[in-house]
Amino acid sequence: MKSMTGYASRGATCVLNHTRIDWEWDMRAVNGRGLEIRMRLPEGYGFIEKNLKDKIALQVARGSVTLGLRLRVAQPEGAAQVDQAALDSLLQALRKIDEAAQAGGVVLQAPTALDVLGWRGIQPPSHDLATFKPESLGEIVAEDFDLLLADFCAMRAQEGEALGAILGAQVAEIERLAQAARALQASRADALRAHFLKTLAQVMEATRADPARMEQELALLAVKADIAEELDRLDAHCTAAHALLRTDGPVGRKLDFLTQEFNREANTLCSKAQHLEMTRIGLDLKAVIDQMREQVQNVE
């Protein structure tokens, strides 16, 4: 069992044309009805999108997945370099501008060293992403994605294991409550019989109803009030739930359907109860099933 939610990130580096290139992956998933994959890739790298989506689809069956990739060229280490010829040309231009400003009676603020260093052309040209062919870098990055995907799937499996433990405990609680309901059947039947006999006596005193027909109607009510069938179905649903929790692969949709069946039996049990303790058990069942349904929404 796997969770639909998950997160993984990864950073890596390579050297192309004597230049180091760094990249960062970011992959996350939330609940979804089916599989939806969204990509945020650098411009020019859309050609690797299909390959990445195919790899994700082989490992992820359900969920809304978002994958992001950031690329950057690492700055060279050591002291900053300056193009001396460009610097001399810039300083000469600045002197001419200052002289012209003074002649016109305008006072200019002198630029700082950082202003000069940031001027276009002062630093020698360096590599940027546009100088690399996306095909060569894209292949390297796509191969590194396998490691990210492995971490992502491992996290979803870890969360799925925790979900399985929670769901297993909830199914066990449903079994316990069903057993408690079975233990109350005898006392509930006695209470219902006494209630029916009392009702029959009151009706017979107030009307001239046919006693045989009244007994038939009460017998029919007793049959309708029987909860043995609901308890049997709860037991069957619990067995099915345990089997699903032991199953490898996507089981979220089946578990979701099963919680609806659980809830249907709990509702019927409450409507038939006509017994204080049995009603309490039915309400406890509904509470546990509702908690189970919330957890199932996270299962792949």
N, C-alpha and C positions, 0 to 999 in steps of 0.2 A: 504494500500500500504506500502511495505517495501523496504528499500534500500538493495542492495546486499553488500554494504560495511558496516563494523562495527568492533568494538573493545571492549573488556572487559577483565579485569584482577581481580584476587581475591586471597587473602591470607587467610589461615586458619591453625588451629593447633589442635592436639589431644594428649592424653597421653596414651601410651602403655607400660606395664611393668615398670611403674614409670619413664618413659622417655618421654619427650616432643618431638613430631615430627611436624615440620612445612612444609607446602607446598604452592606453588604458581602456579596459573593457568594463562595462557596467551592465549587468543582466538581472532583471527582477521579474516576478510574476505574481499576479493576484487572481482571485477567483474569476471564472468565466464559464459560460454555458458550453462553449466549444473551445477550439484552439484558435487564438488570434495572436499574430506576431507582428510587432511594429519595430522598425529599425531606424536608428539615427546614425548614419554613416557620413564620413567626410565627403565633400564634393569630389566627384570623379571616381568614387569607390563603390558605386551602385552595382557594378558587375559581380561583386562577391555576395550580394544579398541573397540570391536564390540558393547558392551553396550553403550559406548559413541557415536559411530557413529550412532547407531539407534536413540538415543535421539536427536541428531542434525538433522537427516533426517526428524524427525517429525515436526521440527520447521522451517527448512530452505529448500527452494525448489531449489534455484539457488545460485551460488557463489562458489568461491574457498576459502575454510575454512581451517585455520591452527590452531591446538590446541597443546599447550605445557604444560607440567607438570614438576615441579622441587620439589624434596623431599629432606629434610635434617633433621638430628638429632640435636636438640638444645643443645648447650654446657651448662653444669651445671653451675649454678650461684655460686658465692663465690670465695674463694681463690683457686689457682691452687693446685692440689694434686700431691705428689711425692711419688713414691715407694722407701722407704728408703733403703731397701735391694738391689734393683737394682742400686740405686745411689752409695752405698758403693762399690759394685762390679765394677761399671764403673770407679770410682775414683782410685781404686786400679789398674785397668788395665791401666789407663792413667799414673800413676806413673811408672809402669814397662816400658811402652813405652818411657817415657821421660828419664828414667835412661839408657835404651838401646841406645837411640839416642845420649845422652851426651857421652857415652862410645865410640861411633863411630864417635864423632866429628860433629854431626849434631845438629843444633839448630832448635827446633820446636816451632811454635807459640802456646801459651797457648789458649785453647778454652774459649769462654765467657760463662757466666751463661746461656744465651739463647741457645747457642750451646748444652750445656749439657741437658737443659730442653727438647730440641727437639729430643734427642737421643731416638731411639726405646726402649721401655720398661721402661723408667724412670717414665712416668705417668701411673697410674693404668689403666687397660683396661676399656673401656667404650663401650656403645652400638653404633653400626652403622647400616645402613639400612640392611646390610646383616644378622643381627641377628634377624630381624623381618620377619615373614612369609608374603609374598606379598598378600596372600589371605585375611588375616585379615585387613591389612592396605588398600588394594585395594578397599574393600567394603566401607570403611569409606570415602575414597577419591572420589569414584564414586558417592556416595550420595551427597557430597558437590558440585559436578559438576552442579547439578540442579540449584543452586543459580547463578553460573556463567552464565549458559545458559539463565536464565531469564534476567540478566543484558544485555547480548549480544543482545537478541531479542528486549529488550526495546530500546536500542540504534538504532538498525536497523529500528524500527518502528518510532522513533523520526526523523531520517533522511528521512524516507519515507514520513512522513507528510510534511516536508519541500520541498521535491521533488514534491509532489502533488500540493503544492501551486504554485511552479514555473511553472509546466506543465499546470496547470489550467490557469494561466495568459497568457501563450503562446498560448493556444487554443483560449482564448478570443481575442487575437491580430489577430489570423488568421480569426476569425469571423468578426472582425472590418474591416480588409482589404478586405474580400469577399464582405461585404456590400458596401465598397467604390467602388469596381469594379462594383457592380450592379448599383450604382448611376451614373457611367460613361457610362453605356451601350447606353443610348439614344444619347449622344453627339458623342460617338464613332461610332455608326451606321450612323449618319448623315455624319461624316467625311469619313467613308468608302464608303458611297453612292456617295458622291461628287467625291471621288477618282476613283471609278469604272466608273462613267459617263464620267469623263475626259479621262480615259484610252480608253473607248469605242469610244469616238469621235475621238481620235488620230488614233485608229486602222481603223475606218471607212474611214478616210481621206486617209490613206496610202494603203488600200487594197480594194478589191471588196467583202469582206466577207458578208455573209448573215446576215442581221441585226437581224433576229429572232434567228438564231443560236448563235450569239454573246450575245444576251440578256439571252439566256438559260445558256451559260457558266458563265456569270457574276452572274446570280442568284445562280448557283452552288457554285461559289466562296464565295458568301455572306453567304450561308448556312454553308460552311466549316469554315468560320471565326467567326461564332456565338459561344459565350463563355457561354451561359446560362447553358449548360449541365455540364461544368466544375465547375461553381459556385454552382450548385445544389449538385454536388458530394462533394464539399468542405463543404457545410453545413451539409451533411449527415455524413461526417467523423468527423466533430466537435461534432455532437451529440453523435456519438459512443465513441469519446475520453472522453467526460464528463462522460458518463456512466461507462467507464473503470476506471476512476479516483475515482469513488464512490464505486467501487467493492472491497470487501475484498478478499485477496488471491493474488497469483502471477499473474501479468498482464503485465510484462515486454515484453514478446515475442509478445503479441497482440499489445501493443503500438508501438513496433518496426516495425511491419508489417504496422500499420496504418500510421506511419511517411513516409513509402515508398509510400503509396497511396497519402498522402498529397503532397509529392514531385512530383509525377507523374502529378497531376492536375496543380501544379504551373508551371511545365515545359511546359505543353500544353498551359496554359494561356499566358506565355511569347512568345511562338512560334506563337500564333494566334493574339497577341495584335495589331500590326500595328497601334499603338497609343501610343504617348509618355507617358502620364500619366498612361495608363493601363500597359505599360511595367514597369514603376516604381513600381506600386503595385505588379506586378508579382515578381520583384526582391526582394521587401520587404518580400513577402510571402516566397520565397526561403530562405532568411536569417533567418527568424523566425523558419521555419521548420528545418533548419540545427541545430539551437540552441536547438530545442526540441529533435532532434534525439540524440544529445550529452547527454542530461539529461536522456533520456530513457535508455541509456546504463547502468545506475546505478540502474534501477528499477528491483526488483526481478521478 
